[in-house]
Amino acid sequence: MNVLVLGSGGREHAISWKLTQSPNLNKLFVAPGNAGTSEVAQNLNIGVNDFEAIKSAVIKHDINLVIVGPEDPLVNGIVDFFLADETVKHIPVIGPQAEAAQLEGSKEYSKRFMQRNNVPTAAYESFTKDTLEDGYKYLETQKPPYVLKADGLAAGKGVVILDDLNAAKEELRAMLADAKFGDASSKVVIEEFMSGIELSVFVITDGKDYVILPEAKDYKQIGEGDTGLNTGGMGAISPVPFADKAFMDRVEKEVVIPTIDGFKKENLPYKGFVFIGLMNENGVPRVVEYNVRMGDPETEVVLPRLKSDLLEIMQAVGENRLGEITVEFEDETAATVIMVSGGYPEAYEKGKEIFGLDKTEGSLIFHAGTKEQNGKVLSNGGRVIAVTSRGKDLNDALKQCYKNTAIIDWQDKYFRSDLGFDLQEYL
């Protein structure tokens, strides 16, 4: 089979790495890819939202399957585009159609879906610029901390949690009246704060059957001890020590099954990944958010624990026969540490030469924001490199990661050295 993966981050490098292990793979293409994906696939200089160019590439390279990495093209309707085109509609695209992709594209849409399908989540209300005063009044009825979420896609940075009422009102004004997050915050969801400890559960579905993939916990804040600004993710760990069988059984019964049943009841065709952000409050799961693709950096710890053939799974999803195959996982722990550009998630510089990539040992090195230029690997984003290691337990895997983050170097590199700090009590 010839396969095209859309995207350019660590998630897409990890997906590509796993696909190359399949005996059924003939040629692998990644669009647009990065310096890491070029080592395992042929990069195509095509943007993920350039549907016409993607279609042309699919025809030119005789692609049999398309796997969509990021959320943007899904929300923008790439699956619908393929289904509406006679020349490519027979080629499976892994991802939901645009309507179902609104589960990530709109926080309000996803909250309404949860309410209709009895999926446990936080109470909420949504507001626009025209109802700003109502938003202030609603905040006054809530207890701190105050949770404000940009309704649309904000690259993982559209959630603000504040303890002070006046600061929360000022943030609401900035999001709605000043368009702090652009169109993404033209509507803002204010929701009840959920206490507990967070994790991510991943489901793959063909619309009727599903498989629950290994769960993971990511670390979103830039600073040690979960302080500072939110980022796209500074690292991840799988499995999650506090997600025991009793808890995961509740997740399946109370969250996963109602979600998949909701797709069927509401006629939302869904072939792809469902990322479920969860809060575990004393063993009770509640949904923080849905994403309609694999998480990043969670993919970099979930796929290394997948024993089965990823391409076989993707084919089964595309052909509506996921229920016919068995999916197996490794028991070992995987950890990933994200190395970022200095200044991220605010202003940072690109184009820094990266050294030491060829000197690492015992870890998987996934490229998140890199490019190749004149034989050199340069930084090309905020999140630059994901160092993933496997071990007998969490601390063993992290120790190996940190050996290699010391070897990989570029000007103003930064990474968190405290991943797993909040999980030690569960070990």
C-alpha positions in Angstrom: 0.0 0.0 0.0 1.0 3.6 -0.6 0.1 5.8 2.3 0.0 9.6 2.7 0.2 11.2 6.2 -0.8 14.8 6.6 1.1 17.0 9.1 4.5 18.2 10.1 4.9 17.5 13.9 6.1 14.9 16.3 2.7 13.1 16.1 3.2 12.7 12.3 6.8 11.5 12.7 5.7 8.9 15.3 2.8 7.7 13.1 5.2 7.5 10.1 7.8 5.6 12.2 5.1 3.1 13.3 3.7 2.6 9.7 7.2 1.7 8.4 7.1 -1.4 10.6 4.2 -2.8 8.5 5.0 -5.5 5.8 2.0 -4.1 3.9 3.6 -0.7 3.4 5.0 0.0 -0.1 5.7 3.7 -0.2 5.1 6.3 2.5 4.6 10.1 1.9 4.2 12.9 4.4 2.9 16.4 3.6 4.5 18.7 4.4 6.6 16.7 6.9 9.8 17.7 8.6 13.5 16.7 8.8 12.6 13.6 10.8 9.9 12.3 8.5 12.3 12.7 5.6 14.3 9.9 7.1 11.4 7.4 7.0 9.2 8.7 4.1 9.2 11.1 1.1 8.1 14.6 2.1 5.8 16.5 -0.2 5.8 20.3 0.0 2.0 20.6 0.4 0.1 22.4 3.1 -2.4 20.3 5.1 -5.3 22.6 4.0 -4.4 22.7 0.3 -7.0 20.0 -0.6 -6.6 20.3 -4.4 -2.9 19.8 -4.1 -3.4 16.9 -1.8 -5.8 15.3 -4.2 -3.3 15.8 -7.1 -0.6 14.1 -5.0 -2.9 11.2 -4.1 -3.6 10.6 -7.8 0.0 11.1 -8.9 1.5 8.8 -6.2 -1.2 6.2 -6.4 -2.1 6.7 -2.7 -4.4 4.0 -1.2 -4.9 5.5 2.3 -4.7 9.0 3.8 -4.1 9.5 7.5 -4.8 13.0 8.8 -2.6 14.1 11.7 -3.7 17.6 12.8 -7.2 19.0 13.4 -7.3 21.9 11.0 -7.9 20.0 7.8 -10.6 17.8 9.5 -12.5 20.8 10.8 -12.1 22.4 7.3 -13.7 19.3 5.7 -11.0 17.3 4.0 -13.0 14.0 4.5 -16.0 15.7 2.9 -13.9 17.0 0.1 -12.7 13.5 -0.8 -16.1 11.9 -0.5 -17.5 14.6 -2.9 -14.9 14.0 -5.6 -15.5 11.1 -8.0 -11.8 10.6 -8.7 -10.8 10.1 -5.0 -13.9 9.2 -3.1 -12.9 5.5 -3.0 -9.7 6.3 -1.0 -10.2 6.1 2.7 -9.3 9.2 4.7 -8.7 8.5 8.4 -10.6 11.2 10.3 -14.2 12.4 10.9 -16.3 14.4 8.5 -16.5 18.2 9.1 -19.7 18.0 11.2 -18.3 15.5 13.7 -14.9 17.4 13.7 -16.8 20.3 15.4 -16.4 18.2 18.5 -12.9 19.8 18.5 -13.7 22.8 16.3 -16.2 24.3 18.8 -16.2 23.9 22.5 -19.9 24.7 22.7 -20.7 22.1 20.1 -18.9 19.4 22.0 -20.5 20.4 25.3 -23.9 20.2 23.8 -23.1 16.8 22.3 -22.0 15.6 25.8 -25.2 16.9 27.3 -27.4 15.2 24.7 -25.6 11.9 25.1 -25.2 11.9 28.9 -21.4 12.1 28.8 -20.3 13.4 32.2 -18.7 16.9 32.0 -18.6 20.3 33.8 -21.5 22.7 33.8 -21.0 25.7 31.4 -22.4 28.7 29.6 -21.2 30.4 26.4 -20.9 34.1 25.6 -20.1 36.4 22.7 -19.0 40.0 22.4 -22.7 41.0 22.4 -23.3 39.2 25.7 -20.1 40.3 27.5 -22.1 41.9 30.4 -24.0 38.6 30.8 -20.6 36.8 31.0 -19.5 39.1 33.8 -22.7 38.3 35.7 -22.2 34.6 35.1 -18.7 34.8 36.5 -20.0 36.4 39.6 -22.2 33.3 40.2 -19.2 30.9 39.9 -16.7 29.8 42.5 -13.0 30.3 41.7 -10.9 29.1 40.0 -12.6 30.5 36.8 -12.2 28.4 33.6 -12.5 30.3 30.3 -12.2 28.5 27.0 -12.0 30.0 23.5 -14.7 28.2 21.5 -12.6 27.6 18.4 -9.2 26.2 17.6 -6.4 28.0 19.4 -3.5 25.6 19.0 -3.9 24.2 22.5 -3.5 27.7 24.1 -7.1 28.9 24.3 -7.8 27.8 27.9 -7.3 30.2 30.8 -7.7 29.4 34.5 -7.7 32.3 37.0 -8.3 32.5 40.7 -9.3 36.2 40.8 -12.8 37.4 39.7 -11.6 40.7 38.3 -8.8 39.1 36.4 -11.3 36.6 35.0 -13.6 39.5 33.8 -10.6 41.2 32.2 -9.6 38.0 30.5 -13.1 37.5 29.2 -13.1 41.0 27.8 -9.7 40.4 26.2 -10.9 37.2 24.6 -14.2 38.5 23.3 -13.8 42.3 22.7 -10.1 42.3 21.9 -10.1 39.0 20.0 -7.1 37.8 22.0 -7.2 34.4 20.2 -8.6 35.8 16.9 -11.8 34.2 15.6 -11.2 31.3 18.0 -12.4 33.5 20.9 -15.4 35.2 19.1 -17.3 32.9 21.5 -16.1 31.9 24.9 -17.2 29.0 27.1 -17.1 29.6 30.9 -17.3 26.3 32.7 -17.2 24.9 36.2 -13.7 24.1 37.4 -13.2 20.4 37.7 -10.7 19.3 40.4 -8.7 16.1 40.2 -5.9 14.8 38.0 -6.0 14.9 34.3 -5.3 12.2 31.7 -6.0 11.5 28.0 -7.8 8.4 26.7 -7.6 7.5 23.0 -10.1 5.6 21.0 -10.0 4.4 17.4 -13.3 3.8 15.7 -14.8 2.9 12.3 -18.1 4.4 13.4 -19.6 1.2 14.7 -16.8 -0.7 16.6 -14.0 0.8 18.7 -10.7 0.0 20.3 -9.4 1.9 23.4 -5.7 2.6 22.9 -3.2 3.1 25.8 -4.0 6.1 28.0 -1.5 8.9 28.6 -0.9 11.9 30.7 0.6 15.0 29.2 2.2 18.1 30.8 0.8 21.3 29.2 2.4 24.1 31.2 5.8 25.5 30.3 7.2 25.7 33.9 8.4 23.1 36.4 5.7 22.0 38.8 2.9 22.8 36.2 3.4 26.6 36.4 3.4 29.3 33.7 1.7 29.5 30.3 -0.1 26.7 28.6 1.7 25.1 25.6 0.9 22.4 23.1 2.5 20.0 25.5 5.9 19.6 27.2 5.9 15.8 27.5 3.8 12.8 28.2 3.7 9.4 30.0 1.9 6.1 29.3 0.5 4.1 31.1 -1.0 6.4 33.7 -0.3 5.0 37.2 -3.7 6.1 38.7 -5.8 4.8 35.8 -6.4 1.4 37.2 -8.8 -1.2 35.8 -11.7 0.0 37.9 -11.3 3.5 36.6 -10.8 2.5 33.0 -13.9 0.3 33.2 -15.9 3.4 34.2 -14.3 5.4 31.4 -15.4 2.8 28.9 -19.0 2.5 30.3 -19.7 6.1 31.1 -17.7 8.0 28.5 -16.5 5.9 25.5 -19.7 3.9 24.8 -22.0 6.9 25.1 -19.7 8.8 22.8 -19.6 6.1 20.1 -23.4 5.6 20.5 -23.8 9.3 20.1 -22.1 9.2 16.7 -24.5 6.6 15.6 -27.7 8.3 17.0 -26.8 11.7 15.6 -25.6 10.3 12.2 -22.1 11.6 12.6 -19.9 9.4 10.3 -16.7 8.9 12.2 -13.7 7.0 11.0 -10.6 7.9 13.0 -9.2 8.8 16.4 -11.2 10.2 19.3 -9.0 12.0 21.9 -10.9 12.2 25.2 -9.4 14.6 27.8 -10.5 13.4 31.2 -10.5 14.5 34.8 -10.2 11.8 37.4 -11.8 13.0 40.6 -11.5 10.3 43.2 -12.1 7.6 40.6 -15.0 9.4 38.9 -14.3 10.3 35.2 -15.5 13.6 33.7 -14.7 14.9 30.2 -12.7 18.0 29.8 -12.7 18.0 26.0 -12.8 16.0 22.8 -10.2 16.2 20.1 -10.8 14.5 16.7 -7.2 13.2 16.2 -4.4 11.8 18.2 -2.8 14.1 20.8 0.7 15.5 20.5 2.9 14.7 22.4 0.8 11.7 23.6 1.1 10.0 20.2 4.9 9.7 20.9 4.2 7.5 24.0 1.0 5.7 22.8 2.4 4.3 19.5 5.6 2.9 20.9 3.4 0.8 23.2 1.3 -0.5 20.3 2.4 -4.1 19.5 0.0 -4.5 16.6 0.4 -3.3 13.0 -0.8 0.3 12.8 -1.3 0.1 9.0 -3.5 -3.0 9.4 -5.6 -1.1 12.0 -5.9 1.9 9.7 -7.0 -0.3 6.8 -9.6 -1.9 9.0 -11.0 1.5 10.0 -11.2 2.6 6.4 -13.0 -0.6 5.4 -15.4 -0.7 8.4 -14.1 -3.9 9.8 -12.3 -2.8 12.9 -14.3 -5.4 14.9 -12.6 -8.2 13.0 -9.1 -7.5 14.2 -7.2 -7.9 17.5 -5.1 -5.0 18.8 -2.4 -5.7 21.3 -0.2 -3.4 23.5 3.1 -3.6 25.4 3.1 -3.5 29.2 6.2 -1.4 29.4 6.1 2.3 30.3 6.9 5.0 27.7 7.8 8.6 28.4 8.5 11.5 26.1 10.2 14.8 26.9 9.6 17.7 24.6 12.5 20.0 23.8 11.4 23.5 22.8 12.8 26.8 21.6 13.7 29.4 24.2 10.8 31.9 24.7 8.1 29.3 23.7 5.1 29.5 23.9 5.6 33.3 23.3 8.1 34.8 20.9 11.0 32.5 19.9 13.5 32.2 17.1 13.7 29.5 14.4 16.7 28.4 12.3 19.0 27.2 15.1 21.2 24.3 14.2 20.6 21.2 16.2 23.5 19.1 17.3 23.9 15.6 18.8 20.9 13.9 17.1 23.3 11.2 15.8 24.9 10.6 19.2 21.7 9.6 21.1 21.3 6.0 22.4 18.4 4.1 23.8 15.6 6.5 22.8 13.3 7.3 19.9 13.9 10.8 18.6 10.8 12.3 17.0 11.1 15.6 15.2 8.3 18.1 16.1 9.5 21.4 14.5 12.5 20.9 12.3 13.7 21.4 8.8 16.6 20.2 6.7 18.8 22.8 5.0 22.2 22.3 3.4 22.7 19.0 5.2 21.9 20.6 8.6 18.9 20.0 10.8 17.5 23.4 12.0 14.8 24.3 14.5 11.6 25.3 12.8 9.0 25.7 15.5 8.3 26.2 19.2 8.3 22.5 20.0 11.3 21.1 18.3 12.2 17.5 19.4 10.4 14.8 21.3 12.7 12.3 23.1 10.8 9.1 23.8 12.1 6.2 25.9 10.6 2.9 27.1 11.4 1.3 30.4 10.2 -1.0 33.2 8.6 1.9 35.0 8.0 5.6 34.8 11.3 6.7 36.4 13.3 4.2 34.3 11.9 5.6 31.1 12.4 9.2 32.1 16.0 8.6 33.2 16.7 7.4 29.7 15.0 10.4 28.1 17.0 12.9 30.2 20.3 11.2 29.2 19.5 12.1 25.6 18.1 15.6 26.2 21.5 16.4 27.6 23.1 15.2 24.4 20.8 17.0 21.9 21.7 20.7 21.8 20.9 24.0 20.1 21.0 27.6 21.2 18.4 28.5 23.8 16.9 24.9 24.1 14.6 24.3 27.0 12.8 21.3 28.4 11.0 20.4 31.7 13.1 18.3 34.0 10.3 17.3 36.4 7.9 15.2 34.3 6.1 12.6 36.5 6.6 14.7 39.6 2.9 14.4 40.3 2.7 10.7 39.8 5.3 9.4 42.3 2.6 8.8 45.0 0.9 6.4 42.7 4.0 4.2 41.9 
